[in-house]
Amino acid sequence: MPAIPLDPTVAWTRRIAVASLLAMIALGLAWELWLAPLRPGGSWLALKVLPLCIPLAGLLKNRMYTYRWLSLLVWLYFTEGVVRAWSDPLPAGRWCAAAELLLCLLLFTACAMHVRLRFRNARAAAAGG
């Protein structure tokens, strides 16, 4: 069965999801190692980005299942961002938390739109052919 070509909107949501996931990984590392670590010199909390590395392969391979479960995983990071935005004593930590919140919302929106558009396109293709 030949692969269905992605329409431009679906491809756009894929690029946004991959970019926001990569940005979350980079932010998490920079936050915990240099910008506002919990301990001077860096923190083992930088390992929090490891679960974000797992879905990267699935997004790059355009696997629908990955988009679906990543849209649930991202809420754990959103929760961390909310807690640290209100409790971090350092302004840099609060800014990092705010950036994490924005990236989480962007990633969730991109994943949700991607899944919705792909289902809609598959339904239209099935009805048309």
N, CA, C and O of each residue as an XYZ file, in Angstrom:
516
protein
N       0.849     -1.177      0.000
C       0.000      0.000      0.000
C       0.895      1.240      0.000
O       1.727      1.386      0.894
N       0.745      2.128     -0.973
C       1.605      3.311     -1.043
C       1.277      4.289      0.083
O       0.135      4.393      0.533
N       2.304      4.997      0.520
C       2.114      5.979      1.584
C       1.325      7.168      1.058
O       1.511      7.602     -0.079
N       0.450      7.683      1.897
C      -0.337      8.861      1.544
C       0.548     10.081      1.756
O       1.088     10.259      2.848
N       0.712     10.927      0.739
C       1.566     12.100      0.921
C       0.948     13.054      1.950
O      -0.271     13.216      2.009
N       1.803     13.674      2.749
C       1.330     14.617      3.753
C       0.914     15.920      3.092
O       1.613     16.441      2.222
N      -0.237     16.443      3.516
C      -0.599     17.761      3.012
C       0.237     18.800      3.763
O       0.794     18.494      4.818
N       0.330     20.004      3.241
C       1.230     21.010      3.832
C       0.913     21.334      5.297
O       1.828     21.592      6.080
N      -0.346     21.324      5.670
C      -0.713     21.646      7.055
C      -0.242     20.556      8.005
O       0.251     20.860      9.091
N      -0.380     19.302      7.622
C       0.084     18.193      8.450
C       1.605     18.235      8.574
O       2.150     18.028      9.659
N       2.281     18.500      7.468
C       3.740     18.602      7.501
C       4.176     19.760      8.399
O       5.176     19.658      9.109
N       3.427     20.853      8.367
C       3.735     22.014      9.207
C       3.600     21.656     10.681
O       4.467     22.015     11.479
N       2.525     20.951     11.064
C       2.351     20.568     12.473
C       3.450     19.606     12.907
O       3.878     19.626     14.061
N       3.902     18.770     11.989
C       5.009     17.852     12.306
C       6.281     18.630     12.601
O       6.972     18.344     13.579
N       6.593     19.613     11.760
C       7.794     20.423     11.981
C       7.711     21.194     13.302
O       8.703     21.297     14.023
N       6.549     21.726     13.614
C       6.367     22.466     14.874
C       6.551     21.517     16.062
O       7.192     21.884     17.047
N       6.003     20.312     15.983
C       6.137     19.348     17.079
C       7.600     18.962     17.285
O       8.076     18.932     18.420
N       8.310     18.668     16.209
C       9.720     18.284     16.327
C      10.544     19.453     16.869
O      11.387     19.263     17.745
N      10.307     20.644     16.359
C      11.065     21.812     16.806
C      10.801     22.121     18.278
O      11.733     22.426     19.022
N       9.551     22.046     18.701
C       9.254     22.350     20.103
C       9.799     21.261     21.032
O      10.210     21.558     22.153
N       9.805     20.013     20.579
C      10.394     18.947     21.396
C      11.906     19.149     21.536
O      12.450     19.018     22.632
N      12.575     19.464     20.443
C      14.009     19.734     20.503
C      14.301     20.946     21.388
O      15.276     20.949     22.139
N      13.460     21.969     21.299
C      13.634     23.162     22.138
C      13.434     22.827     23.614
O      14.133     23.368     24.470
N      12.487     21.940     23.919
C      12.282     21.529     25.313
C      13.491     20.770     25.841
O      13.882     20.953     26.994
N      14.084     19.924     25.012
C      15.284     19.181     25.425
C      16.431     20.158     25.688
O      17.108     20.071     26.713
N      16.639     21.080     24.760
C      17.721     22.058     24.916
C      17.490     22.950     26.129
O      18.420     23.221     26.888
N      16.255     23.406     26.315
C      15.943     24.245     27.466
C      16.160     23.496     28.771
O      16.734     24.044     29.712
N      15.708     22.252     28.838
C      15.874     21.461     30.059
C      17.337     21.285     30.432
O      17.702     21.400     31.602
N      18.161     21.010     29.457
C      19.596     20.862     29.726
C      20.231     22.192     30.144
O      20.965     22.254     31.130
N      19.943     23.247     29.392
C      20.516     24.552     29.720
C      20.038     25.035     31.090
O      20.817     25.595     31.861
N      18.787     24.822     31.383
C      18.195     25.250     32.647
C      18.897     24.586     33.826
O      19.306     25.263     34.769
N      19.035     23.275     33.774
C      19.558     22.531     34.924
C      21.079     22.489     34.996
O      21.637     22.156     36.041
N      21.758     22.823     33.900
C      23.216     22.778     33.922
C      23.869     24.161     34.013
O      24.930     24.301     34.621
N      23.236     25.200     33.404
C      23.895     26.505     33.361
C      23.018     27.667     33.809
O      23.455     28.482     34.622
N      21.805     27.763     33.306
C      21.004     28.975     33.509
C      20.533     29.164     34.950
O      20.735     30.230     35.531
N      19.911     28.146     35.525
C      19.381     28.267     36.891
C      19.317     26.894     37.550
O      18.234     26.425     37.900
N      20.468     26.247     37.723
C      20.438     24.904     38.323
C      20.017     24.964     39.790
O      20.192     25.981     40.461
N      19.463     23.862     40.268
C      19.066     23.804     41.674
C      20.273     23.886     42.598
O      20.175     24.411     43.707
N      21.406     23.370     42.146
C      22.662     23.438     42.906
C      23.719     24.119     42.039
O      23.736     23.938     40.821
N      24.589     24.892     42.658
C      25.647     25.531     41.858
C      26.501     24.493     41.129
O      26.875     23.469     41.700
N      26.795     24.768     39.886
C      27.617     23.864     39.099
C      26.825     22.845     38.309
O      27.415     22.046     37.581
N      25.523     22.848     38.428
C      24.692     21.907     37.676
C      23.947     20.966     38.590
O      24.260     20.840     39.774
N      22.970     20.318     38.027
C      22.094     19.463     38.815
C      21.800     18.174     38.054
O      21.724     18.161     36.826
N      21.639     17.100     38.806
C      21.245     15.823     38.203
C      19.828     15.895     37.638
O      19.402     15.000     36.907
N      19.105     16.951     37.975
C      17.756     17.111     37.437
C      17.769     17.286     35.914
O      16.724     17.218     35.266
N      18.946     17.508     35.360
C      19.071     17.592     33.898
C      18.645     16.279     33.237
O      18.312     16.257     32.052
N      18.658     15.204     33.993
C      18.229     13.905     33.446
C      16.740     13.876     33.118
O      16.255     12.933     32.492
N      16.012     14.918     33.544
C      14.576     14.969     33.239
C      14.307     15.035     31.739
O      13.187     14.772     31.300
N      15.319     15.383     30.950
C      15.114     15.465     29.500
C      15.175     14.100     28.825
O      14.767     13.970     27.671
N      15.674     13.085     29.514
C      15.781     11.759     28.886
C      14.442     11.228     28.379
O      14.393     10.709     27.263
N      13.338     11.334     29.155
C      12.060     10.863     28.592
C      11.633     11.629     27.339
O      10.871     11.104     26.527
N      12.109     12.848     27.175
C      11.766     13.612     25.977
C      12.537     13.132     24.748
O      12.115     13.370     23.616
N      13.658     12.463     24.969
C      14.448     11.954     23.848
C      13.800     10.721     23.213
O      14.019     10.445     22.033
N      13.025     10.000     23.970
C      12.399      8.766     23.469
C      11.434      9.041     22.317
O      11.517      8.358     21.296
N      10.520     10.013     22.434
C       9.575     10.214     21.324
C      10.173     10.893     20.093
O       9.518     10.962     19.053
N      11.384     11.386     20.191
C      11.980     12.083     19.051
C      12.056     11.181     17.821
O      11.740     11.621     16.715
N      12.466      9.943     17.997
C      12.549      9.014     16.859
C      11.173      8.774     16.243
O      11.039      8.729     15.020
N      10.160      8.620     17.080
C       8.808      8.399     16.576
C       8.265      9.589     15.803
O       7.566      9.422     14.804
N       8.590     10.799     16.270
C       8.147     11.991     15.540
C       8.854     12.082     14.193
O       8.241     12.421     13.181
N      10.141     11.778     14.191
C      10.882     11.847     12.934
C      10.425     10.779     11.941
O      10.513     10.977     10.729
N       9.937      9.646     12.455
C       9.411      8.584     11.585
C       7.920      8.775     11.310
O       7.300      7.970     10.616
N       7.353      9.849     11.861
C       5.948     10.219     11.637
C       4.968      9.150     12.124
O       3.985      8.851     11.447
N       5.233      8.588     13.277
C       4.362      7.561     13.841
C       3.224      8.211     14.629
O       3.450      8.967     15.574
N       2.027      7.903     14.225
C       0.833      8.499     14.834
C       0.772      8.221     16.333
O       0.429      9.107     17.116
N       1.100      7.003     16.732
C       1.023      6.623     18.138
C       1.911      7.519     18.996
O       1.540      7.859     20.120
N       3.064      7.902     18.488
C       3.986      8.753     19.238
C       3.364     10.124     19.491
O       3.465     10.658     20.595
N       2.727     10.687     18.482
C       2.074     11.986     18.659
C       0.994     11.899     19.737
O       0.809     12.832     20.518
N       0.293     10.785     19.770
C      -0.799     10.636     20.725
C      -0.293     10.533     22.158
O      -0.820     11.210     23.040
N       0.725      9.696     22.415
C       1.158      9.567     23.800
C       2.040     10.728     24.233
O       2.111     11.035     25.423
N       2.712     11.375     23.294
C       3.504     12.553     23.652
C       2.603     13.702     24.095
O       2.980     14.496     24.958
N       1.416     13.786     23.505
C       0.490     14.842     23.920
C       0.020     14.641     25.360
O      -0.479     15.580     25.982
N       0.174     13.433     25.895
C      -0.129     13.189     27.314
C       1.110     13.394     28.186
O       1.014     13.953     29.279
N       2.273     12.945     27.706
C       3.517     13.083     28.466
C       3.865     14.546     28.724
O       4.395     14.886     29.782
N       3.574     15.391     27.776
C       3.971     16.793     27.885
C       3.334     17.480     29.090
O       3.862     18.483     29.570
N       2.218     16.965     29.588
C       1.557     17.596     30.739
C       2.363     17.425     32.024
O       2.206     18.224     32.947
N       3.218     16.411     32.112
C       4.109     16.290     33.271
C       5.098     17.455     33.307
O       5.378     18.006     34.371
N       5.613     17.819     32.161
C       6.543     18.943     32.068
C       5.813     20.271     32.274
O       6.376     21.209     32.838
N       4.586     20.347     31.825
C       3.776     21.537     32.060
C       3.581     21.744     33.564
O       3.700     22.859     34.071
N       3.281     20.651     34.263
C       3.097     20.721     35.711
C       4.379     21.183     36.400
O       4.337     22.015     37.306
N       5.512     20.645     35.969
C       6.785     21.089     36.539
C       6.987     22.579     36.286
O       7.436     23.301     37.177
N       6.666     23.040     35.104
C       6.812     24.453     34.773
C       5.954     25.345     35.637
O       6.404     26.403     36.078
N       4.720     24.933     35.886
C       3.822     25.719     36.740
C       4.374     25.798     38.162
O       4.431     26.877     38.752
N       4.776     24.658     38.705
C       5.284     24.622     40.080
C       6.545     25.478     40.206
O       6.675     26.264     41.145
N       7.453     25.326     39.278
C       8.721     26.060     39.388
C       8.577     27.527     39.026
O       9.369     28.346     39.493
N       7.608     27.884     38.220
C       7.368     29.297     37.913
C       6.923     30.059     39.163
O       7.228     31.242     39.317
N       6.206     29.380     40.045
C       5.717     30.033     41.255
C       6.630     29.823     42.458
O       6.510     30.546     43.448
N       7.533     28.857     42.397
C       8.316     28.560     43.594
C       9.814     28.800     43.451
O      10.518     28.829     44.460
N      10.317     28.970     42.251
C      11.763     29.139     42.071
C      12.196     30.505     42.603
O      11.622     31.524     42.219
N      13.195     30.538     43.476
C      13.631     31.825     44.030
C      14.409     32.685     43.030
O      14.484     33.902     43.199
N      14.980     32.080     42.006
C      15.778     32.832     41.033
C      14.907     33.322     39.872
O      14.099     32.561     39.339
N      15.068     34.584     39.481
C      14.325     35.061     38.309
C      14.640     34.245     37.048
O      13.755     33.994     36.230
N      15.901     33.835     36.898
C      16.257     33.030     35.713
C      15.491     31.716     35.708
O      15.078     31.242     34.649
N      15.297     31.123     36.883
C      14.528     29.883     36.984
C      13.076     30.087     36.619
O      12.459     29.235     35.979
N      12.526     31.235     37.034
C      11.124     31.529     36.686
C      10.973     31.758     35.186
O       9.969     31.363     34.593
N      11.975     32.399     34.568
C      11.920     32.605     33.125
C      12.039     31.285     32.368
O      11.362     31.072     31.362
N      12.892     30.417     32.853
C      13.015     29.088     32.230
C      11.706     28.311     32.363
O      11.281     27.627     31.431
N      11.072     28.423     33.532
C       9.797     27.740     33.743
C       8.727     28.301     32.810
O       7.925     27.546     32.260
N       8.710     29.610     32.630
C       7.740     30.219     31.712
C       7.992     29.753     30.274
O       7.051     29.478     29.529
N       9.260     29.669     29.897
C       9.584     29.173     28.554
C       9.142     27.727     28.397
O       8.627     27.341     27.347
N       9.343     26.919     29.447
C       8.906     25.524     29.400
C       7.395     25.441     29.238
O       6.895     24.606     28.483
N       6.670     26.296     29.937
C       5.211     26.304     29.811
C       4.787     26.608     28.379
O       3.913     25.936     27.831
N       5.394     27.603     27.781
C       5.048     27.955     26.396
C       5.387     26.830     25.424
O       4.610     26.529     24.518
N       6.545     26.214     25.616
C       6.929     25.105     24.737
C       6.001     23.908     24.910
O       5.674     23.228     23.937
N       5.580     23.651     26.135
C       4.636     22.547     26.382
C       3.316     22.791     25.664
O       2.767     21.888     25.032
N       2.812     24.013     25.765
C       1.553     24.331     25.088
C       1.698     24.235     23.574
O       0.798     23.753     22.886
N       2.825     24.693     23.064
C       3.076     24.600     21.631
C       3.173     23.146     21.179
O       2.596     22.770     20.159
N       3.900     22.334     21.936
C       4.045     20.921     21.585
C       2.706     20.197     21.652
O       2.378     19.422     20.754
N       1.936     20.437     22.694
C       0.628     19.790     22.810
C      -0.273     20.182     21.637
O      -0.917     19.328     21.027
N      -0.312     21.470     21.331
C      -1.163     21.946     20.233
C      -0.734     21.334     18.906
O      -1.577     20.914     18.113
N       0.562     21.283     18.661
C       1.058     20.711     17.404
C       0.720     19.225     17.304
O       0.303     18.751     16.247
N       0.900     18.488     18.406
C       0.577     17.052     18.392
C      -0.919     16.824     18.192
O      -1.323     15.975     17.398
N      -1.732     17.580     18.913
C      -3.186     17.413     18.799
C      -3.664     17.753     17.394
O      -4.486     17.034     16.826
N      -3.154     18.844     16.831
C      -3.550     19.216     15.467
C      -3.069     18.184     14.454
O      -3.787     17.857     13.509
N      -1.868     17.675     14.648
C      -1.318     16.683     13.732
C      -2.197     15.430     13.697
O      -2.551     14.941     12.624
N      -2.540     14.922     14.868
C      -3.377     13.727     14.942
C      -4.740     13.997     14.319
O      -5.239     13.187     13.537
N      -5.335     15.115     14.657
C      -6.664     15.450     14.138
C      -6.654     15.569     12.612
O      -7.536     15.038     11.936
N      -5.659     16.266     12.080
C      -5.585     16.448     10.631
C      -5.315     15.135      9.904
O      -5.878     14.884      8.838
N      -4.465     14.309     10.472
C      -4.186     13.019      9.820
C      -5.416     12.117      9.824
O      -5.681     11.433      8.835
N      -6.171     12.107     10.926
C      -7.408     11.334     10.945
C      -8.411     11.872      9.938
O      -9.069     11.101      9.240
N      -8.528     13.183      9.861
C      -9.456     13.786      8.917
C      -9.050     13.455      7.490
O      -9.904     13.123      6.668
N      -7.755     13.540      7.180
C      -7.285     13.217      5.831
C      -7.466     11.745      5.499
O      -7.805     11.408      4.364
N      -7.249     10.870      6.460
C      -7.444      9.432      6.236
C      -8.921      9.133      5.988
O      -9.259      8.324      5.124
N      -9.788      9.779      6.738
C     -11.231      9.590      6.546
C     -11.663     10.079      5.167
O     -12.463      9.430      4.493
N     -11.127     11.225      4.752
C     -11.459     11.762      3.430
C     -10.932     10.867      2.316
O     -11.596     10.666      1.299
N      -9.720     10.329      2.521
C      -9.152      9.420      1.509
C      -9.946      8.134      1.418
O     -10.132      7.601      0.324
N     -10.418      7.625      2.547
C     -11.210      6.387      2.540
C     -12.563      6.621      1.879
O     -13.064      5.750      1.168
N     -13.149      7.770      2.104
C     -14.465      8.073      1.516
C     -14.335      8.351      0.021
O     -15.252      8.064     -0.749
N     -13.210      8.901     -0.384
C     -13.017      9.257     -1.788
C     -12.520      8.125     -2.653
O     -12.578      8.214     -3.879
N     -12.036      7.073     -2.049
C     -11.446      6.048     -2.904
C     -11.706      4.734     -2.396
O     -11.281      3.746     -2.995
